[in-house]
Structure formats: structure tokens, C-alpha cells
Amino acid sequence: NINNLDKKIDSLFMPVKPDSRLEEIGRGVL
């Protein structure tokens, strides 16, 4: 989903919850 990817990119630049964001990105990469 482009929307989901856009949210992840937005989270990278503006991380509201660092722990949650990193964990979500980790699952996305792995």
C-alpha cells in the first residue's frame, strides 16, 4: 500500500513514538 509506505516514511521524519515506529519499521524490513 502506498498510503502505508507514506505513513512509514512520514514516521521516519516525524517519529511521534520512536519505540513503536522503530518496531513497526523493523517488522516492515524483516
PyMOL commands that set and color helices and strands:
alter all, ss='L'
color gray80, all
select helices_A, chain A and resi 2-13+18-29
alter helices_A, ss='H'
color red, helices_A
deselect
rebuild
show_as cartoon
